[in-house]
Structure formats: C-alpha cells, structure tokens
C-alpha cells in the first residue's frame, strides 16, 4: 500500500507498507511535473504512479529514502516513457 502526503507544493512524504514499512521524501519540480504530465494530473498522483513503477522493479526497501523525482530515470531509463503511459 502506498500513501502520499503533501509536505509543501513540491515535496511529498511517501509511505510504503509491505513486509517492511518504509518512508520516503520525494521532491517534484514544477517544470518536471509539467514535462511528464502536461498538467493533466496532480503532482501527488505523479508521485503515486512513480512509486507503483518503482515497486514493479524493486522492493520498497531498495528505494532511496530521499530523492528528486528525475533521479528515477538514472536508474530506469524507460521511466519517463513508462510514466506517461501509466498516466494516460
């Protein structure tokens, strides 16, 4: 289960409950949010879907505890394409 809480307009606290519960702080720059979503979905939903993407590829305990959303693309080059597909 993934819970996303807005800390401020660009920072989110994500809690992932699994065998082990983890907490992550994720920053989403407005321009990156616009690039990925065209403003069609909230930053909160983008973060939620991004964690779904990550959890399909690794365990929650392997996900960085604090990161900027574009970092995902460094580890998974297909991220931007896949997240756009997930959001349509």
C-alpha positions, 0 to 999 in steps of 0.5 A: 500500500502506498500513501502520499502526503503533501509536505509543501507544493513540491515535496511529498512524504511517501509511505510504503507498507509491505513486509517492511514499512518504509518512508520516503521524501520525494521532491517534484519540480514544477517544470518536471511535473509539467514535462511528464504530465502536461498538467493533466494530473496532480503532482501527488498522483505523479508521485503515486504512479512513480512509486507503483513503477518503482515497486514493479522493479524493486522492493520498497526497501531498495528505494532511496529514502530521499530523492528528486523525482528525475533521479528515477530515470538514472536508474530506469531509463524507460521511466519517463516513457513508462510514466506517461503511459501509466498516466494516460 
